[in-house]
Amino acid sequence: MRNLNTMMTFGVLAVSLLNASAYDLGANIVEYVEYRSTFLKQGRNEVVVNCDVVSPESAFSTLDEIVRFFPADGVLGDELEFNLDGFRQRYKFIEYTSTNNAYRLVRLGKNTILPETISLDTIPLPDKFWIYHSSTNDVSVTTAGETSQKVIRSVLSRQGQNETHPPLEVKLVPESGPRRSFTFGGAGIEVKP
């Protein structure tokens, strides 16, 4: 039974990978989990967020749940800009604490609805944000999470109605006992003894 579960998981992941490659989202997606990494160039960088938080414990999604910087302190001195309720918000990264992976940001300008000092867990997850990278140091920003329903609907609408993918066959060959074949494709999963 354990081998069967392993093969079923493998098959579902393989089908998801085939579907993701057909969708061509420009990111790595496995079972609708997206991972996207981009190097920041000096100056203004736009980061589009196509994912949401996987964790069901979250009351609402925040920026710290899906965004990571490498190296973590590489964005200190950089500016973060995002839209919130129709207002453009601008903050500067001033401190990073490695024990809890937290950033402290301070407000730039007066047109804001958030407090003067915030952390990334204060910022509701935006569709996109901008980082003004002030140094020439190599820093990457990674977003990872469950692909948002808006993106999935967009991708599925671009996929042709008559487009079909060849079925994927997974064969289970145990040390003893009968061989089994699982075919993934069409409208379901076919199991042959």
trRosetta pair geometry for C-beta under 8 A, 3 or more apart (Angstrom, degrees):
i j d omega theta_ij theta_ji phi_ij phi_ji
1 4 5.4 -52 -152 34 36 117
1 5 6.5 37 152 -18 67 102
2 5 5.8 -52 -150 35 33 110
2 6 6.4 34 151 -19 64 105
3 6 5.5 -54 -148 37 33 113
3 7 6.2 29 156 -16 67 107
3 172 6.2 120 139 -157 111 118
3 174 6.1 141 77 -94 168 97
4 7 5.9 -57 -147 39 28 107
4 8 6.2 31 154 -21 64 107
4 172 6.6 12 -97 -121 61 164
4 180 7.6 15 -108 59 96 153
5 8 5.6 -53 -145 35 31 112
5 9 6.3 32 156 -19 64 104
6 9 5.8 -56 -151 36 29 110
6 10 6.3 31 150 -19 64 106
7 10 5.4 -50 -146 36 35 115
7 11 6.2 38 154 -22 66 104
7 170 5.5 158 -178 143 102 132
7 172 5.0 -67 -60 -84 170 108
7 182 6.6 143 138 13 115 141
8 11 5.7 -53 -149 35 30 112
8 12 6.4 28 155 -16 64 105
8 182 7.1 -160 -95 -129 65 171
9 12 5.9 -55 -148 37 31 108
9 13 6.3 28 155 -15 65 108
10 13 5.8 -61 -149 40 29 109
10 14 6.1 29 154 -21 66 109
10 170 6.4 141 96 -132 109 148
11 14 5.6 -54 -143 36 30 111
11 15 6.3 28 158 -16 65 104
11 168 6.7 159 -151 108 83 120
11 170 4.6 -106 -84 -7 107 150
11 182 5.6 -65 -84 109 160 134
11 184 5.1 158 175 -39 109 137
11 189 7.6 84 133 -125 145 122
12 15 5.9 -53 -147 37 30 109
12 16 6.3 32 152 -19 63 107
12 31 6.8 42 138 -94 100 112
12 184 7.6 -178 -82 -116 43 151
13 16 5.5 -55 -148 37 32 113
13 17 6.3 34 153 -21 66 104
13 30 6.1 6 -150 -168 90 106
13 31 6.2 -53 -108 -43 65 106
14 17 5.6 -52 -149 35 32 112
14 18 6.5 34 152 -19 64 102
14 168 5.6 175 118 174 121 158
14 170 7.3 149 33 -68 150 119
14 184 7.4 136 81 49 103 150
15 18 5.6 -51 -149 35 34 112
15 19 6.3 32 153 -16 66 106
15 168 5.8 -148 -79 28 80 143
15 184 4.8 -102 -70 141 129 143
15 185 7.7 -159 -117 -69 116 61
16 19 5.7 -55 -147 40 31 110
16 20 6.1 32 154 -21 66 107
16 29 7.4 -120 160 127 98 85
16 30 5.7 84 114 -163 128 50
16 31 4.4 -42 -129 -69 170 52
16 32 7.1 -98 -149 -19 122 62
17 20 5.6 -52 -142 36 31 111
17 21 6.3 29 159 -17 64 104
17 30 6.2 -3 -75 -112 82 79
18 21 6.0 -57 -149 36 28 106
18 22 6.5 27 152 -18 63 107
18 165 6.0 117 146 -177 124 147
18 168 6.5 -157 -23 -55 153 132
19 22 5.6 -58 -151 36 33 112
19 23 6.3 32 153 -21 67 106
19 165 7.3 -98 -83 -34 66 165
20 23 5.7 -55 -148 34 33 111
20 25 7.0 -61 -163 13 80 111
20 28 7.7 50 154 -168 145 39
20 29 3.9 -170 -130 73 133 103
20 30 6.9 -66 -21 -78 158 37
21 24 7.1 31 179 -66 38 64
22 159 7.1 55 134 -118 111 117
22 163 7.8 150 -178 146 132 135
22 165 6.4 -89 -62 -85 154 124
23 29 7.5 -21 62 46 132 146
23 155 4.6 16 -153 -170 119 129
23 158 7.9 100 -147 73 72 115
23 159 6.9 -51 -102 -68 74 115
25 29 6.1 55 40 -22 137 132
25 34 7.3 -81 113 -118 148 119
25 50 7.1 163 179 146 126 166
25 147 7.9 -74 -129 -124 173 132
25 151 7.2 55 -132 173 132 120
25 155 6.4 -39 -78 -94 103 133
26 36 7.7 41 115 -119 81 117
27 34 5.0 33 122 -161 140 101
27 35 6.6 169 174 70 100 42
27 36 4.2 -53 -122 -80 120 98
27 50 6.9 -172 4 56 155 140
28 34 7.1 134 78 -155 52 52
28 35 4.7 -24 69 60 105 96
28 36 7.4 176 26 -74 73 52
29 32 6.4 2 -176 -113 110 21
29 33 6.5 155 -153 70 61 41
29 34 5.1 -21 -96 -93 87 68
29 35 7.7 178 -80 18 41 69
29 147 6.1 19 -131 -54 124 133
30 33 5.5 -23 66 53 71 97
32 146 6.1 26 129 -160 96 76
32 147 4.6 -111 -170 30 76 111
32 152 6.8 1 -130 -88 116 125
33 51 7.8 51 -159 -135 48 133
33 54 6.9 10 -116 -83 107 128
33 144 7.4 25 170 -175 94 83
33 145 7.1 -125 -150 138 75 19
33 146 5.8 -48 -104 -100 66 51
33 147 6.9 -139 -95 -19 13 82
34 50 5.8 -64 116 92 174 104
34 51 4.5 -150 54 -71 118 124
34 143 7.4 1 111 110 105 92
34 144 6.8 -163 97 -137 59 47
34 145 6.5 -8 55 63 86 54
34 146 7.5 75 14 176 83 10
34 147 4.7 99 -28 -77 112 84
34 151 8.0 -3 -45 98 151 160
35 142 7.1 -9 -169 -171 79 104
35 143 7.8 175 -148 89 36 52
35 144 4.6 10 -110 -109 73 99
36 50 7.1 82 -16 35 146 110
36 51 7.8 179 8 -10 109 122
36 142 6.9 163 86 -152 48 57
36 143 5.1 -2 58 56 98 91
36 144 7.4 -177 24 -73 59 58
37 140 5.3 22 -179 168 99 128
37 141 7.3 172 -149 86 56 39
37 142 4.4 -15 -100 -100 85 88
38 45 7.4 162 123 -177 126 125
38 47 6.7 -171 49 -111 139 90
38 140 6.4 162 82 -155 32 80
38 141 5.7 -16 62 58 86 85
38 142 7.9 166 19 -82 60 44
39 138 6.4 -40 -149 -157 115 83
39 139 7.2 127 -155 78 65 41
39 140 5.0 -49 -93 -94 56 82
40 45 4.9 -93 -136 -34 81 165
40 74 8.0 159 39 130 132 119
40 75 7.7 102 -3 -94 167 92
40 78 7.9 -18 169 -120 160 154
40 131 6.0 -59 -124 94 130 130
40 133 4.2 139 152 -66 123 151
40 139 4.8 -12 35 78 119 95
40 140 6.9 -173 -6 -103 78 27
40 141 6.1 73 -52 -15 103 102
41 45 6.2 146 39 -80 73 108
41 133 6.6 155 88 53 30 138
42 133 5.5 -115 -118 97 36 100
42 134 7.3 23 -147 -177 84 11
42 135 7.0 -115 -107 100 99 22
42 136 5.5 -25 -63 -93 129 62
43 132 6.7 -51 -179 -148 30 69
43 133 6.5 -7 37 53 28 82
44 130 5.8 -15 -162 -172 90 119
44 131 7.8 148 -152 80 43 41
44 132 5.6 -22 -91 -100 61 74
45 130 6.5 150 76 -158 48 64
45 131 4.8 -17 60 61 106 87
45 132 7.6 177 17 -84 76 26
45 133 5.9 38 -8 -13 123 110
45 141 7.6 146 124 11 141 136
46 128 6.0 6 -176 178 94 124
46 129 7.8 166 -152 89 55 30
46 130 5.4 -31 -98 -99 59 82
47 67 7.9 72 138 -117 153 120
47 128 6.3 165 85 -157 49 72
47 129 5.5 -13 59 62 100 75
47 130 7.2 171 15 -93 78 29
47 131 6.6 38 -14 -4 118 103
47 141 5.7 -61 -102 105 144 145
47 143 6.9 142 172 -36 115 126
48 127 7.1 -20 -153 152 71 71
48 128 4.7 -29 -107 -99 55 104
49 66 6.8 89 -145 105 116 145
49 125 6.4 -152 141 178 159 94
49 126 6.4 121 21 88 137 59
49 127 5.9 -157 55 -166 94 25
49 128 6.1 -167 8 -82 80 42
49 129 7.4 40 -26 1 114 89
49 143 5.7 -156 -120 -148 75 157
49 148 8.0 74 131 -25 80 133
50 143 7.6 120 36 108 69 138
50 147 6.3 -15 137 -139 94 76
50 148 6.1 -137 174 19 49 103
50 151 4.6 74 -166 -81 98 155
51 66 5.9 171 91 -148 107 139
51 143 6.0 161 37 145 117 107
51 144 6.8 -45 83 172 164 17
51 145 3.6 145 141 69 121 94
51 146 5.9 141 -165 68 93 32
51 147 5.5 -60 -106 -97 79 35
51 148 5.9 -171 -126 -29 20 81
51 151 7.8 -39 -71 17 48 150
52 61 5.5 -108 -160 -75 81 161
52 66 7.5 -108 -163 -70 15 143
52 125 6.8 116 -127 118 67 165
52 145 5.5 -147 79 136 26 131
52 146 5.3 -36 66 69 81 90
52 147 7.8 17 17 119 81 11
52 148 4.9 102 -26 -89 102 83
53 58 5.1 22 100 21 152 158
53 61 4.3 -178 -6 -115 114 102
53 62 7.9 31 -54 31 139 52
53 65 4.5 -6 -104 133 121 141
53 66 6.1 -119 -82 -55 72 101
53 125 7.2 -149 -29 -55 98 151
53 145 5.4 -66 -96 -143 29 132
53 146 7.0 3 98 22 17 99
54 145 5.6 -156 -30 -152 82 71
54 146 4.7 129 -88 -33 72 103
55 58 5.1 92 92 -18 103 102
55 65 6.9 -111 26 -157 121 128
58 61 5.9 65 137 -83 147 53
58 62 7.6 -149 -154 6 127 83
58 65 6.5 11 -92 -101 149 163
60 124 6.2 -30 138 -126 125 97
60 125 7.7 -154 154 9 82 97
61 65 5.9 -116 -156 56 75 140
61 66 7.2 21 -175 -20 114 118
61 124 7.0 78 83 -163 65 65
61 125 3.9 -18 114 -9 108 136
62 65 5.4 103 64 -5 70 104
62 120 6.8 127 146 140 104 69
62 121 4.8 69 122 -148 155 49
62 122 7.1 106 -150 37 131 12
62 123 5.9 113 -163 72 86 55
62 124 6.2 -71 -106 -108 64 30
62 125 6.0 -148 -118 -47 10 78
63 66 6.9 -85 -159 46 36 86
63 67 5.4 -13 171 13 79 129
63 82 7.8 -119 -76 -59 141 166
63 120 4.6 -107 90 -174 104 92
63 121 7.5 -134 55 -80 73 27
63 123 4.2 3 0 83 124 114
63 124 7.7 60 -30 94 82 13
63 125 5.9 158 -69 -100 53 57
63 126 7.2 6 -81 11 105 84
63 129 7.3 27 -120 -23 131 157
64 67 6.6 -73 -115 51 25 90
64 102 7.5 -2 -132 -118 144 68
64 103 7.8 -167 -100 25 108 97
64 119 6.9 12 -58 139 140 93
64 120 3.6 124 -66 104 91 109
64 121 4.3 -43 22 -65 139 71
64 123 7.7 118 -21 46 79 93
65 121 7.6 85 -37 -110 81 80
65 125 7.3 -57 51 -74 109 117
65 145 7.2 63 125 -90 92 131
66 125 6.6 60 16 -122 130 121
66 143 5.1 26 148 -156 101 81
66 144 6.1 -168 -159 59 71 46
66 145 4.4 -46 -116 -31 112 130
67 120 6.7 -125 64 -168 119 145
67 141 6.5 -19 -159 -171 97 98
67 142 7.2 143 -154 78 46 52
67 143 5.7 -22 -93 -96 66 75
68 72 7.6 -55 -172 -101 80 83
68 141 7.5 155 80 -157 44 51
68 142 4.7 -16 61 60 93 103
68 144 7.5 -4 9 13 111 108
69 72 5.5 110 81 -127 89 39
69 74 5.8 -150 155 54 115 99
69 75 5.0 -74 -149 -15 166 122
69 139 6.0 -5 -171 -177 102 108
69 140 7.2 162 -154 83 53 47
69 141 5.6 -23 -100 -102 73 68
69 142 7.7 -176 -81 18 25 77
70 74 7.1 19 114 12 23 137
70 139 6.9 158 80 -158 46 59
70 140 4.9 -9 57 56 98 94
70 142 6.8 37 -6 -11 110 114
71 74 4.5 119 62 -36 77 106
71 139 6.8 -80 37 -114 61 82
72 96 5.7 152 135 -179 98 147
72 98 6.7 119 85 -102 152 85
72 101 6.9 -105 -139 -137 143 79
73 76 5.2 -9 -176 -16 76 119
73 96 4.6 -150 -99 45 79 149
74 135 7.8 -125 -172 60 74 128
74 137 5.6 -147 -148 114 99 128
74 138 7.6 -59 -145 95 146 42
74 139 3.5 171 134 -102 137 116
75 78 4.4 -71 -168 32 74 131
75 93 4.8 68 124 29 92 169
75 96 8.0 110 60 -64 84 129
75 103 7.6 -21 82 -118 118 144
75 131 6.8 -67 -136 -158 119 133
75 133 7.4 -80 -121 -113 74 81
75 139 6.0 140 -61 -179 73 157
75 141 8.0 63 -70 -81 132 101
76 93 5.2 -120 -112 119 38 108
76 94 6.9 65 -151 -146 85 15
76 95 7.3 56 -121 -84 111 17
76 96 6.1 -100 -67 -13 109 110
77 92 7.2 -20 -156 -176 23 103
77 93 6.6 -33 20 75 26 91
77 94 7.9 83 -69 -102 41 47
77 134 5.1 -96 129 51 104 137
77 135 6.8 70 83 -30 133 106
78 92 7.3 173 93 -149 32 66
78 93 5.3 20 56 25 76 118
78 131 5.5 16 160 -176 131 96
78 132 5.9 172 -166 80 77 59
78 133 5.3 -19 -117 -110 124 45
78 134 5.5 -159 -93 2 61 91
78 135 7.8 -86 -65 10 93 85
79 90 6.1 -5 -176 -168 115 94
79 91 7.0 156 -157 84 66 37
79 92 5.2 -38 -100 -96 70 71
79 93 7.7 -146 -84 3 21 77
79 108 6.5 -24 -133 1 116 154
79 131 7.0 155 81 -158 53 48
79 132 4.0 9 51 43 103 113
79 134 7.5 88 -5 -44 82 106
80 90 7.3 158 83 -152 50 46
80 91 5.0 -16 60 65 98 90
80 92 7.5 176 16 -90 76 21
80 93 6.6 85 -21 -43 108 89
80 105 6.3 -49 34 -130 126 148
80 129 6.4 1 -170 166 88 126
80 130 7.4 147 -160 82 42 54
80 131 5.9 -16 -101 -103 64 72
81 88 6.5 -2 -170 -176 102 95
81 89 6.8 163 -151 84 52 55
81 90 5.0 -9 -101 -101 86 76
81 91 7.9 173 -77 24 43 62
81 129 6.5 163 82 -171 50 77
81 130 4.3 -14 61 62 103 103
81 131 7.7 -171 21 -76 76 27
81 132 7.1 58 -11 -20 111 99
82 88 7.8 165 88 -152 26 55
82 89 5.4 -17 65 58 74 103
82 123 6.5 80 58 -163 156 130
82 126 4.7 -160 -163 -23 119 160
82 128 7.8 -177 -127 103 82 48
82 129 4.1 -30 -87 -115 100 100
82 130 7.2 -178 -69 22 54 69
83 86 7.0 12 -177 -104 104 11
83 87 7.0 150 -155 74 64 35
83 88 5.9 -38 -98 -96 71 56
83 89 7.1 156 -109 11 17 85
83 126 6.3 124 53 -137 71 132
84 87 5.8 -30 70 63 72 87
84 89 5.2 22 13 -20 113 129
84 113 6.4 -134 103 50 117 115
84 114 7.0 52 67 -36 162 110
84 123 7.5 -115 -76 -147 132 79
84 124 6.7 120 -125 43 106 105
84 126 7.3 -90 -74 -83 73 112
85 113 6.4 -19 55 31 128 159
87 111 6.3 -157 -163 152 108 91
87 112 6.7 144 142 -122 132 35
87 113 5.6 121 51 -11 154 108
88 111 6.9 35 63 106 80 120
89 107 8.0 -76 -167 -128 84 89
89 112 5.3 82 -123 -125 82 97
89 113 7.5 -79 -85 33 113 74
89 114 6.1 45 -135 14 137 121
89 123 7.9 -173 94 -120 151 108
90 107 7.3 88 85 -163 64 59
90 108 4.2 -64 116 66 107 105
90 109 5.4 65 52 19 119 121
90 112 7.6 -114 35 -77 62 117
91 105 3.8 49 156 158 128 124
91 106 6.4 153 -158 71 83 27
91 107 5.7 -47 -103 -98 79 40
91 108 6.3 177 -102 4 21 88
91 118 6.5 -75 -115 48 155 109
92 105 6.2 157 71 -157 34 78
92 106 5.5 -23 56 59 92 81
92 108 5.6 88 -27 -46 99 114
93 96 7.3 17 178 -55 111 93
93 103 5.6 -50 -135 -169 97 126
93 104 7.8 109 -156 75 54 46
93 105 5.6 -41 -92 -98 45 86
94 104 5.6 -56 66 96 90 91
94 105 6.6 136 9 -120 85 31
94 106 5.3 29 -15 -3 138 108
95 103 6.9 147 84 -161 56 52
95 104 4.0 9 55 42 106 112
96 102 7.4 166 -153 88 52 43
96 103 5.4 -21 -100 -102 72 71
96 104 7.8 -145 -66 16 32 73
97 100 5.7 13 107 44 114 84
97 101 7.5 -74 89 -19 69 8
97 102 4.9 -2 53 58 105 89
97 103 7.9 -165 19 -77 73 26
97 104 7.6 62 -15 -22 101 98
98 101 6.7 21 -151 -78 38 53
102 119 5.4 -21 -171 -150 102 136
102 120 7.5 -158 -148 27 62 94
102 121 7.6 -45 -126 -4 100 112
103 119 5.8 143 73 -147 61 75
103 120 5.5 62 45 -22 110 103
104 117 6.3 -6 -173 -172 97 104
104 118 7.8 153 -156 82 53 31
104 119 6.0 -42 -97 -88 48 82
105 117 7.0 158 81 -154 48 54
105 118 5.3 -24 64 67 99 78
105 119 6.8 147 12 -102 89 29
105 120 7.6 94 -12 -57 125 63
106 116 6.5 -1 -154 157 73 77
106 117 5.5 -21 -102 -100 69 75
107 112 5.5 -120 -144 20 128 167
107 114 7.2 177 -88 86 116 92
107 115 7.5 -143 -39 121 126 42
107 116 4.7 -97 14 -144 121 51
107 117 7.3 -98 -11 -59 85 37
107 118 7.6 76 -57 0 84 101
109 112 6.7 124 94 -32 90 105
114 118 5.5 -9 155 -59 128 145
114 122 6.4 107 -155 142 128 124
114 123 7.6 -17 -98 -89 159 73
115 118 5.7 139 65 -66 91 89
115 122 7.5 -85 34 -165 102 156
118 122 4.1 -108 -165 54 110 152
118 123 6.9 98 143 -46 138 86
119 122 5.6 114 56 -8 59 101
120 123 5.8 -55 -158 27 48 112
123 126 7.3 -45 160 -20 107 99
126 129 5.2 107 65 -57 135 93
131 141 6.8 160 -1 -51 153 150
133 139 6.6 -173 -133 51 128 125
135 139 8.0 85 69 -14 104 122
147 151 5.3 -107 179 79 95 126
147 152 5.7 110 121 -57 115 95
148 151 4.9 92 64 7 83 101
148 152 7.1 -150 98 -5 43 87
149 152 5.5 -53 -144 39 37 113
149 153 6.1 39 156 -20 69 104
150 153 6.0 -55 -149 36 26 109
150 154 6.5 28 152 -19 61 109
151 154 5.6 -55 -148 36 33 114
151 155 6.3 31 155 -18 66 106
152 155 5.9 -56 -148 38 30 109
152 156 6.2 25 157 -16 65 110
153 156 5.9 -57 -143 40 28 108
153 157 6.2 29 158 -21 64 108
154 157 6.0 -58 -149 34 26 110
154 158 6.8 22 153 -16 61 107
155 158 5.8 -61 -155 36 33 109
155 159 6.6 36 149 -28 66 103
156 159 5.5 -48 -149 25 38 115
159 163 5.8 -114 174 50 84 140
160 163 3.7 107 66 -29 101 107
165 185 6.5 -135 90 -130 86 103
166 185 6.9 -55 143 -118 32 152
167 183 5.0 20 162 -178 133 100
167 184 6.3 161 -165 78 79 43
167 185 2.9 -124 -108 19 78 151
167 186 6.5 -15 -84 -14 111 90
168 183 7.2 156 79 -157 43 53
168 184 4.6 -14 61 59 97 101
168 185 6.1 144 14 -47 63 103
169 181 6.1 -11 -169 -172 104 102
169 182 7.1 153 -156 81 52 48
169 183 4.9 -19 -100 -101 78 77
169 184 7.7 -171 -78 20 30 69
170 181 7.4 155 81 -158 45 53
170 182 4.6 -13 61 61 96 101
170 183 7.9 -176 22 -79 65 32
170 184 7.2 35 -3 -9 104 106
171 179 6.5 -1 -175 179 99 110
171 180 7.3 164 -156 87 54 46
171 181 5.2 -20 -105 -105 75 77
171 182 7.8 -171 -79 23 28 69
172 179 6.6 165 84 -162 62 60
172 180 4.5 2 51 58 112 93
172 181 7.5 -153 20 -73 74 30
172 182 7.1 55 -19 -9 104 103
173 179 5.4 -6 -106 -119 65 103
174 177 4.7 1 77 57 138 106
174 178 7.8 44 36 66 115 33
174 179 7.4 -165 21 -95 75 52
178 193 6.0 -1 139 174 147 83
180 191 6.5 -12 -175 -167 112 91
180 192 6.7 158 -161 79 61 57
180 193 6.3 -41 -109 -134 82 32
181 191 7.4 152 81 -156 53 44
181 192 4.4 -5 58 53 102 107
182 189 6.1 -14 -169 -173 96 105
182 190 7.3 151 -159 79 45 51
182 191 5.7 -12 -104 -102 72 72
182 192 8.0 -157 -70 21 31 72
183 189 7.0 155 77 -160 51 53
183 190 4.3 -7 55 56 105 102
183 191 8.0 -157 22 -68 72 30
183 192 7.5 45 -10 -10 104 105
184 189 5.6 -15 -100 -108 66 83
